[in-house]
Amino acid sequence: MSIGISISVRINASISETWAALENIESHVQWMKDAESIHFTTAERTGTGTEFVCVTKVGPIRLTDAMSITEWTPGEAMGVHHRGVVKGSGRFTLRALAGDETHFSWDEQLTFPWWLGGPLGERVAHPILERLWRGNVARLKAMIENQRKQDSKIRDSGG
C-alpha cells in the first residue's frame, strides 16, 4: 500500500520565474519546512541522474531521504525517486496560465516501512503531510512572487 498526496497552486509569476526557483534543488530547504538540509552525492546539481540526500524532519521523526532526479524538463516537470527509508516518487509540474501565471502541482506517492507503521502509518501521516506540504507550497508561492516584486522594483528604478 502507499499514500498519494497532490497539491497545486496558482503562482503569480511566469513559468521561467517559477522554474528558476525549482531548479535550484539545494534552495528547497528555504520553502520546505520539513527539509532540514540537502547534500548532493553526485557532481551534478541539476538534471536527470542528480542524486542527493535530504535530512527530513516531521514532528519527532527525523529521516535521511536518499533521492535521485528521474525527470528534468525545464519549465515543465521535475521528477524524483525516493530511495531512503520512505520509498516512492514525487513530481513537480508547471503549466502556463493566462496573465503570465503558473499552475504548480506537487504529486507524491510514498510507501512507509513496517517500523513507521506501514499502511497504518501512511493513513495517519497522510493528513499531516498534506497540511505540511500545503504550507510548503504557500511558502514557495510567496518566495517566487516576492522575488518577482523585487525584480520589478529594480527594473523600474533602472537598476
MDTraj code that builds the backbone (N, CA, C; nanometers):
import mdtraj as md
import numpy as np

residues = "MET SER ILE GLY ILE SER ILE SER VAL ARG ILE ASN ALA SER ILE SER GLU THR TRP ALA ALA LEU GLU ASN ILE GLU SER HIS VAL GLN TRP MET LYS ASP ALA GLU SER ILE HIS PHE THR THR ALA GLU ARG THR GLY THR GLY THR GLU PHE VAL CYS VAL THR LYS VAL GLY PRO ILE ARG LEU THR ASP ALA MET SER ILE THR GLU TRP THR PRO GLY GLU ALA MET GLY VAL HIS HIS ARG GLY VAL VAL LYS GLY SER GLY ARG PHE THR LEU ARG ALA LEU ALA GLY ASP GLU THR HIS PHE SER TRP ASP GLU GLN LEU THR PHE PRO TRP TRP LEU GLY GLY PRO LEU GLY GLU ARG VAL ALA HIS PRO ILE LEU GLU ARG LEU TRP ARG GLY ASN VAL ALA ARG LEU LYS ALA MET ILE GLU ASN GLN ARG LYS GLN ASP SER LYS ILE ARG ASP SER GLY GLY".split()
xyz = np.array([
    [0.0846, -0.1181, 0.0000],
    [0.0000, 0.0000, 0.0000],
    [0.0886, 0.1237, 0.0000],
    [0.0333, 0.2367, -0.0369],
    [0.1056, 0.3635, -0.0343],
    [0.0047, 0.4769, -0.0229],
    [0.0570, 0.5963, 0.0039],
    [-0.0289, 0.7140, 0.0087],
    [0.0044, 0.8047, -0.1087],
    [-0.0967, 0.8700, -0.1585],
    [-0.0786, 0.9686, -0.2640],
    [-0.1248, 1.1037, -0.2145],
    [-0.0420, 1.2034, -0.2374],
    [-0.0766, 1.3397, -0.1992],
    [-0.0551, 1.4283, -0.3206],
    [-0.1543, 1.5109, -0.3509],
    [-0.1461, 1.6045, -0.4627],
    [-0.1863, 1.7432, -0.4148],
    [-0.1006, 1.8398, -0.4440],
    [-0.1247, 1.9781, -0.4032],
    [-0.0948, 2.0665, -0.5231],
    [-0.1760, 2.1682, -0.5425],
    [-0.1482, 2.2614, -0.6514],
    [-0.1815, 2.4032, -0.6083],
    [-0.1227, 2.4983, -0.6807],
    [-0.1434, 2.6397, -0.6505],
    [-0.1201, 2.7219, -0.7772],
    [-0.1837, 2.8365, -0.7833],
    [-0.1622, 2.9331, -0.8908],
    [-0.0574, 3.0323, -0.8400],
    [0.0495, 3.0474, -0.9155],
    [0.1576, 3.1386, -0.8783],
    [0.1577, 3.2567, -0.9743],
    [0.1591, 3.3761, -0.9188],
    [0.1586, 3.4982, -0.9993],
    [0.3017, 3.5263, -1.0471],
    [0.3477, 3.4401, -1.1368],
    [0.4808, 3.4527, -1.1966],
    [0.4842, 3.3626, -1.3191],
    [0.5745, 3.3924, -1.4079],
    [0.5870, 3.3135, -1.5300],
    [0.6442, 3.1749, -1.5005],
    [0.6317, 3.0888, -1.5973],
    [0.6910, 2.9548, -1.5836],
    [0.8411, 2.9660, -1.5651],
    [0.9065, 3.0547, -1.6386],
    [1.0526, 3.0661, -1.6258],
    [1.0916, 3.1135, -1.4857],
    [1.0152, 3.2055, -1.4279],
    [1.0436, 3.2504, -1.2916],
    [1.0193, 3.1379, -1.1911],
    [0.9138, 3.0626, -1.2120],
    [0.8817, 2.9522, -1.1220],
    [0.9860, 2.8421, -1.1339],
    [1.0232, 2.8080, -1.2582],
    [1.1245, 2.7042, -1.2779],
    [1.2578, 2.7463, -1.2160],
    [1.2932, 2.8730, -1.2263],
    [1.4192, 2.9219, -1.1696],
    [1.4267, 2.8917, -1.0194],
    [1.3136, 2.9019, -0.9506],
    [1.3107, 2.8708, -0.8070],
    [1.3207, 2.7208, -0.7821],
    [1.2609, 2.6407, -0.8697],
    [1.2596, 2.4959, -0.8503],
    [1.3911, 2.4287, -0.8883],
    [1.4548, 2.4767, -0.9944],
    [1.5719, 2.4058, -1.0461],
    [1.6914, 2.4105, -0.9509],
    [1.6923, 2.5056, -0.8598],
    [1.7974, 2.5119, -0.7587],
    [1.7563, 2.4218, -0.6420],
    [1.7852, 2.2935, -0.6564],
    [1.7384, 2.1925, -0.5603],
    [1.7824, 2.2250, -0.4177],
    [1.9041, 2.2692, -0.4027],
    [1.9565, 2.2977, -0.2693],
    [1.8747, 2.4040, -0.1967],
    [1.8108, 2.4944, -0.2722],
    [1.7326, 2.6013, -0.2100],
    [1.5954, 2.5538, -0.1630],
    [1.5592, 2.4290, -0.1903],
    [1.4279, 2.3799, -0.1477],
    [1.4118, 2.3853, 0.0041],
    [1.5237, 2.3843, 0.0768],
    [1.5144, 2.3935, 0.2233],
    [1.4596, 2.5296, 0.2678],
    [1.4625, 2.6292, 0.1785],
    [1.4101, 2.7614, 0.2127],
    [1.2579, 2.7626, 0.2176],
    [1.1932, 2.6730, 0.1456],
    [1.0463, 2.6741, 0.1430],
    [0.9842, 2.5433, 0.1900],
    [1.0622, 2.4391, 0.2013],
    [1.0112, 2.3116, 0.2529],
    [1.0438, 2.3033, 0.4020],
    [0.9434, 2.3236, 0.4839],
    [0.9637, 2.3247, 0.6291],
    [1.0191, 2.1922, 0.6811],
    [0.9842, 2.0818, 0.6170],
    [1.0287, 1.9502, 0.6619],
    [1.1687, 1.9147, 0.6133],
    [1.2252, 1.9905, 0.5215],
    [1.3597, 1.9637, 0.4691],
    [1.4614, 2.0457, 0.5474],
    [1.5438, 1.9762, 0.6277],
    [1.6436, 2.0464, 0.7085],
    [1.7696, 2.0785, 0.6294],
    [1.8133, 1.9846, 0.5467],
    [1.9353, 2.0060, 0.4689],
    [1.9350, 1.9156, 0.3464],
    [2.0072, 1.9597, 0.2442],
    [2.0242, 1.8818, 0.1219],
    [2.1727, 1.8779, 0.0893],
    [2.2233, 1.7565, 0.0664],
    [2.3639, 1.7366, 0.0314],
    [2.3700, 1.6485, -0.0929],
    [2.4370, 1.6990, -0.1958],
    [2.4467, 1.6232, -0.3207],
    [2.5468, 1.5092, -0.3072],
    [2.5138, 1.3971, -0.3683],
    [2.6035, 1.2807, -0.3686],
    [2.6592, 1.2549, -0.5087],
    [2.6233, 1.3404, -0.6033],
    [2.6786, 1.3370, -0.7385],
    [2.7359, 1.4747, -0.7685],
    [2.8214, 1.4807, -0.8696],
    [2.8768, 1.6100, -0.9114],
    [2.7681, 1.6979, -0.9716],
    [2.6683, 1.6353, -1.0327],
    [2.5588, 1.7102, -1.0932],
    [2.4732, 1.7756, -0.9851],
    [2.4257, 1.8938, -1.0157],
    [2.3349, 1.9659, -0.9259],
    [2.1992, 1.9870, -0.9910],
    [2.1908, 1.9588, -1.1211],
    [2.0667, 1.9716, -1.1962],
    [2.0594, 1.8587, -1.2974],
    [1.9388, 1.8279, -1.3386],
    [1.9187, 1.7315, -1.4455],
    [1.8962, 1.5891, -1.3981],
    [1.8484, 1.5081, -1.4922],
    [1.8237, 1.3662, -1.4650],
    [1.9533, 1.2999, -1.4209],
    [1.9437, 1.2172, -1.3190],
    [2.0605, 1.1475, -1.2663],
    [2.1221, 1.2145, -1.1451],
    [2.0853, 1.3390, -1.1185],
    [2.1342, 1.4074, -0.9985],
    [2.0864, 1.3304, -0.8761],
    [2.1765, 1.3077, -0.7813],
    [2.1398, 1.2374, -0.6581],
    [2.1775, 1.3230, -0.5379],
    [2.0940, 1.3132, -0.4346],
    [2.1192, 1.3900, -0.3130],
    [2.0533, 1.3227, -0.1941],
    [2.0933, 1.3680, -0.0780],
    [2.0361, 1.3209, 0.0477],
    [1.9706, 1.4406, 0.1150],
    [1.8471, 1.4225, 0.1563],
    [1.7732, 1.5281, 0.2249],
    [1.7421, 1.4806, 0.3665],
    [1.7883, 1.5553, 0.4651],
    [1.7517, 1.5269, 0.6036],
    [1.6142, 1.5893, 0.6237],
    [1.5174, 1.5045, 0.6589],
    [1.3784, 1.5439, 0.6698],
    [1.3302, 1.5258, 0.8126],
    [1.2544, 1.6241, 0.8623],
    [1.2012, 1.6151, 0.9980],
    [1.0536, 1.6525, 0.9964],
    [0.9711, 1.5606, 1.0444],
    [0.8280, 1.5841, 1.0595],
    [0.7945, 1.5487, 1.2034],
    [0.7636, 1.6511, 1.2818],
    [0.7385, 1.6276, 1.4240],
    [0.8620, 1.5661, 1.4880],
    [0.8446, 1.4582, 1.5637],
    [0.9599, 1.3955, 1.6294],
    [1.0379, 1.2993, 1.5376],
    [0.9890, 1.2777, 1.4169],
    [1.0521, 1.1810, 1.3262],
    [1.1499, 1.2522, 1.2341],
    [1.2744, 1.2046, 1.2378],
    [1.3808, 1.2606, 1.1541],
    [1.4384, 1.1474, 1.0705],
    [1.4383, 1.1664, 0.9383],
    [1.4842, 1.0641, 0.8448],
    [1.5839, 1.1226, 0.7461],
    [1.6642, 1.0334, 0.6904],
    [1.7511, 1.0707, 0.5803],
    [1.6911, 1.0108, 0.4545],
    [1.6552, 1.0974, 0.3604],
    [1.5883, 1.0558, 0.2383],
    [1.6865, 1.0651, 0.1221],
    [1.7277, 0.9503, 0.0693],
    [1.8137, 0.9469, -0.0492],
    [1.7230, 0.9606, -0.1708],
    [1.7567, 1.0543, -0.2592],
    [1.6716, 1.0809, -0.3744],
    [1.7546, 1.0921, -0.5015],
    [1.6883, 1.0631, -0.6127],
    [1.7506, 1.0841, -0.7425],
    [1.6480, 1.1488, -0.8353],
    [1.6968, 1.2391, -0.9199],
    [1.6110, 1.3062, -1.0169],
    [1.5887, 1.2109, -1.1337],
    [1.4623, 1.1812, -1.1608],
    [1.4254, 1.0869, -1.2664],
    [1.3686, 1.1560, -1.3898],
    [1.3287, 1.2812, -1.3731],
    [1.2720, 1.3576, -1.4841],
    [1.3142, 1.5022, -1.4686],
    [1.3558, 1.5626, -1.5798],
    [1.4008, 1.7019, -1.5764],
    [1.3679, 1.7648, -1.7103],
    [1.2566, 1.8323, -1.7171],
    [1.2160, 1.9023, -1.8381],
    [1.1995, 2.0482, -1.7992],
    [1.3021, 2.1314, -1.8261],
    [1.2969, 2.2715, -1.7825],
    [1.1666, 2.3409, -1.8233],
    [1.1087, 2.4074, -1.7228],
    [0.9840, 2.4792, -1.7455],
    [0.8600, 2.3917, -1.7467],
    [0.8779, 2.2599, -1.7315],
    [0.7627, 2.1696, -1.7355],
    [0.7523, 2.0759, -1.6161],
    [0.8586, 2.0010, -1.5887],
    [0.8460, 1.8981, -1.4843],
    [0.9806, 1.8579, -1.4251],
    [0.9744, 1.8186, -1.2973],
    [1.0875, 1.7608, -1.2262],
    [1.0338, 1.6407, -1.1486],
    [1.0926, 1.5243, -1.1730],
    [1.0505, 1.4040, -1.1028],
    [1.1618, 1.3526, -1.0134],
    [1.1238, 1.2900, -0.9034],
    [1.2217, 1.2391, -0.8081],
    [1.1812, 1.0993, -0.7623],
    [1.2823, 1.0172, -0.7385],
    [1.2620, 0.8831, -0.6830],
    [1.3171, 0.8847, -0.5407],
    [1.2337, 0.8480, -0.4437],
    [1.2758, 0.8400, -0.3030],
    [1.3312, 0.6992, -0.2788],
    [1.4587, 0.6915, -0.2400],
    [1.5241, 0.5620, -0.2196],
    [1.5625, 0.5398, -0.0734],
    [1.5171, 0.6259, 0.0149],
    [1.5547, 0.6156, 0.1552],
    [1.4603, 0.5253, 0.2324],
    [1.4423, 0.5563, 0.3586],
    [1.3541, 0.4798, 0.4465],
    [1.2122, 0.4781, 0.3894],
    [1.1648, 0.5954, 0.3510],
    [1.0348, 0.6070, 0.2845],
    [1.0624, 0.5981, 0.1350],
    [0.9954, 0.5078, 0.0688],
    [1.0152, 0.4848, -0.0751],
    [0.9030, 0.5511, -0.1534],
    [0.9303, 0.5797, -0.2807],
    [0.8248, 0.6327, -0.3644],
    [0.8750, 0.7260, -0.4714],
    [0.7827, 0.8088, -0.5186],
    [0.8170, 0.9031, -0.6242],
    [0.7406, 1.0327, -0.6030],
    [0.7976, 1.1393, -0.6567],
    [0.7353, 1.2698, -0.6499],
    [0.7536, 1.3415, -0.7818],
    [0.6689, 1.4410, -0.8060],
    [0.6784, 1.5133, -0.9325],
    [0.6227, 1.6539, -0.9155],
    [0.7002, 1.7527, -0.9609],
    [0.6537, 1.8905, -0.9724],
    [0.6199, 1.9123, -1.1189],
    [0.5053, 1.9734, -1.1466],
    [0.4712, 2.0081, -1.2847],
    [0.4275, 2.1540, -1.2910],
    [0.4585, 2.2160, -1.4034],
    [0.4246, 2.3552, -1.4275],
    [0.3417, 2.3642, -1.5538],
    [0.2406, 2.4514, -1.5495],
    [0.1565, 2.4746, -1.6671],
    [0.1266, 2.6238, -1.6747],
    [0.1452, 2.6810, -1.7921],
    [0.1217, 2.8239, -1.8118],
    [-0.0266, 2.8550, -1.8027],
    [-0.0570, 2.9656, -1.7377],
    [-0.1931, 3.0168, -1.7280],
    [-0.1958, 3.1557, -1.7909],
    [-0.3135, 3.2050, -1.8163],
    [-0.3284, 3.3400, -1.8723],
    [-0.2712, 3.4427, -1.7752],
    [-0.2259, 3.5522, -1.8291],
    [-0.1784, 3.6612, -1.7437],
    [-0.0425, 3.6366, -1.6833],
    [0.0416, 3.5578, -1.7486],
    [0.1776, 3.5328, -1.7007],
    [0.1781, 3.4677, -1.5613],
    [0.0853, 3.3753, -1.5420],
    [0.0793, 3.2998, -1.4173],
    [0.1117, 3.1536, -1.4459],
    [0.1436, 3.0807, -1.3381],
    [0.1817, 2.9404, -1.3499],
    [0.0978, 2.8553, -1.2560],
    [0.0495, 2.7436, -1.3080],
    [-0.0152, 2.6429, -1.2242],
    [0.0937, 2.5451, -1.1830],
    [0.1192, 2.5366, -1.0525],
    [0.2216, 2.4486, -0.9968],
    [0.1532, 2.3313, -0.9277],
    [0.1951, 2.2092, -0.9609],
    [0.1409, 2.0892, -0.8957],
    [0.2547, 2.0083, -0.8350],
    [0.2262, 1.9511, -0.7179],
    [0.3212, 1.8649, -0.6495],
    [0.2461, 1.7360, -0.6170],
    [0.2924, 1.6253, -0.6738],
    [0.2310, 1.4949, -0.6515],
    [0.3347, 1.3996, -0.5924],
    [0.2949, 1.3287, -0.4882],
    [0.3822, 1.2309, -0.4228],
    [0.3073, 1.0989, -0.4056],
    [0.3800, 0.9902, -0.4210],
    [0.3303, 0.8557, -0.3925],
    [0.4356, 0.7912, -0.3035],
    [0.4024, 0.7645, -0.1774],
    [0.5001, 0.7188, -0.0790],
    [0.4567, 0.5893, -0.0111],
    [0.5565, 0.5079, 0.0213],
    [0.5343, 0.3830, 0.0949],
    [0.6203, 0.3851, 0.2205],
    [0.5579, 0.3603, 0.3352],
    [0.6282, 0.3613, 0.4632],
    [0.6767, 0.2212, 0.4993],
    [0.7914, 0.2121, 0.5678],
    [0.8388, 0.0815, 0.6152],
    [0.7531, 0.0332, 0.7328],
    [0.7640, -0.0929, 0.7652],
    [0.6839, -0.1507, 0.8734],
    [0.7057, -0.0780, 1.0052],
    [0.8315, -0.0356, 1.0327],
    [0.8606, 0.0252, 1.1626],
    [0.8083, 0.1692, 1.1743],
    [0.7591, 0.2254, 1.0625],
    [0.6866, 0.3529, 1.0690],
    [0.5363, 0.3286, 1.0572],
    [0.4977, 0.2042, 1.0788],
    [0.3558, 0.1699, 1.0812],
    [0.3008, 0.1167, 0.9507],
    [0.3855, 0.1089, 0.8457],
    [0.3380, 0.0556, 0.7175],
    [0.2118, 0.1274, 0.6725],
    [0.1109, 0.0519, 0.6253],
    [-0.0134, 0.1137, 0.5770],
    [-0.0867, 0.1976, 0.6830],
    [-0.0836, 0.1551, 0.8083],
    [-0.1481, 0.2329, 0.9141],
    [-0.0749, 0.3654, 0.9337],
    [0.0576, 0.3606, 0.9363],
    [0.1374, 0.4829, 0.9471],
    [0.1117, 0.5775, 0.8313],
    [0.0919, 0.5201, 0.7121],
    [0.0619, 0.6024, 0.5945],
    [-0.0704, 0.6764, 0.6118],
    [-0.1704, 0.6056, 0.6634],
    [-0.3016, 0.6692, 0.6833],
    [-0.2947, 0.7799, 0.7887],
    [-0.2169, 0.7564, 0.8939],
    [-0.2013, 0.8581, 0.9985],
    [-0.1224, 0.9773, 0.9444],
    [-0.0199, 0.9493, 0.8652],
    [0.0676, 1.0551, 0.8139],
    [0.0030, 1.1385, 0.7044],
    [-0.0897, 1.0808, 0.6306],
    [-0.1471, 1.1500, 0.5150],
    [-0.1950, 1.2919, 0.5456],
    [-0.2840, 1.3128, 0.6428],
    [-0.3312, 1.4497, 0.6678],
    [-0.2203, 1.5409, 0.7216],
    [-0.1261, 1.4841, 0.7951],
    [-0.0148, 1.5631, 0.8487],
    [0.0737, 1.6110, 0.7352],
    [0.1114, 1.5200, 0.6466],
    [0.1974, 1.5561, 0.5341],
    [0.1257, 1.6505, 0.4379],
    [-0.0017, 1.6256, 0.4148],
    [-0.0764, 1.7127, 0.3241],
    [-0.0791, 1.8562, 0.3774],
    [-0.1052, 1.8729, 0.5056],
    [-0.1078, 2.0068, 0.5668],
    [0.0317, 2.0712, 0.5609],
    [0.1340, 1.9937, 0.5920],
    [0.2719, 2.0426, 0.5882],
    [0.3100, 2.0880, 0.4476],
    [0.2772, 2.0058, 0.3478],
    [0.3140, 2.0384, 0.2103],
    [0.2305, 2.1525, 0.1535],
    [0.1070, 2.1682, 0.2003],
    [0.0289, 2.2865, 0.1596],
    [0.1003, 2.4133, 0.2079],
    [0.1531, 2.4073, 0.3285],
    [0.2324, 2.5194, 0.3805],
    [0.3589, 2.5408, 0.2991],
    [0.4234, 2.4302, 0.2594],
    [0.5438, 2.4400, 0.1766],
    [0.5121, 2.5108, 0.0443],
    [0.4037, 2.4696, -0.0180],
    [0.3653, 2.5283, -0.1470],
    [0.3296, 2.6764, -0.1292],
    [0.2654, 2.7106, -0.0188],
    [0.2339, 2.8516, 0.0083],
    [0.3625, 2.9323, 0.0249],
    [0.4639, 2.8745, 0.0907],
    [0.5925, 2.9433, 0.1062],
    [0.6632, 2.9584, -0.0284],
    [0.6565, 2.8536, -0.1131],
    [0.7159, 2.8617, -0.2465],
    [0.6497, 2.9742, -0.3258],
    [0.5183, 2.9777, -0.3240],
    [0.4425, 3.0817, -0.3950],
    [0.4861, 3.2203, -0.3467],
    [0.4906, 3.2404, -0.2163],
    [0.5292, 3.3699, -0.1600],
    [0.6725, 3.4055, -0.1984],
    [0.7629, 3.3090, -0.1930],
    [0.9023, 3.3326, -0.2276],
    [0.9160, 3.3783, -0.3735],
    [0.8486, 3.3075, -0.4642],
    [0.8565, 3.3409, -0.6065],
    [0.7929, 3.4766, -0.6335],
    [0.6751, 3.5002, -0.5773],
    [0.6062, 3.6270, -0.6008],
    [0.6809, 3.7447, -0.5397],
    [0.7425, 3.7258, -0.4233],
    [0.8234, 3.8324, -0.3631],
    [0.9462, 3.8621, -0.4476],
    [1.0103, 3.7583, -0.5009],
    [1.1264, 3.7777, -0.5880],
    [1.0855, 3.8542, -0.7133],
    [0.9689, 3.8215, -0.7648],
    [0.9177, 3.8904, -0.8842],
    [0.8975, 4.0396, -0.8547],
    [0.8411, 4.0717, -0.7377],
    [0.8203, 4.2113, -0.6996],
    [0.9533, 4.2849, -0.6860],
    [1.0515, 4.2196, -0.6234],
    [1.1832, 4.2818, -0.6076],
    [1.2481, 4.3066, -0.7435],
    [1.2399, 4.2073, -0.8328],
    [1.2972, 4.2228, -0.9668],
    [1.2287, 4.3354, -1.0418],
    [1.0975, 4.3493, -1.0251],
    [1.0224, 4.4547, -1.0919],
    [1.0643, 4.5925, -1.0394],
    [1.0849, 4.6049, -0.9084],
    [1.1287, 4.7320, -0.8496],
    [1.2657, 4.7709, -0.9031],
    [1.3551, 4.6725, -0.9170],
    [1.4887, 4.7002, -0.9679],
    [1.4804, 4.7477, -1.1132],
    [1.3975, 4.6800, -1.1933],
    [1.3804, 4.7205, -1.3340],
    [1.3201, 4.8612, -1.3426],
    [1.2193, 4.8871, -1.2584],
    [1.1511, 5.0174, -1.2614],
    [1.2425, 5.1322, -1.2179],
    [1.3384, 5.1006, -1.1303],
    [1.4297, 5.2057, -1.0825],
    [1.5511, 5.2221, -1.1748],
    [1.5554, 5.1377, -1.2791],
    [1.6656, 5.1489, -1.3752],
    [1.7910, 5.0783, -1.3302],
    [1.7787, 4.9915, -1.2260],
    [1.8957, 4.9222, -1.1702],
    [1.9284, 4.7964, -1.2322],
])
top = md.Topology()
chain = top.add_chain()
for i, resn in enumerate(residues, 1):
    res = top.add_residue(resn, chain, resSeq=i)
    for name in ("N", "CA", "C"):
        top.add_atom(name, md.element.get_by_symbol(name[0]), res)
traj = md.Trajectory(xyz[None], top)
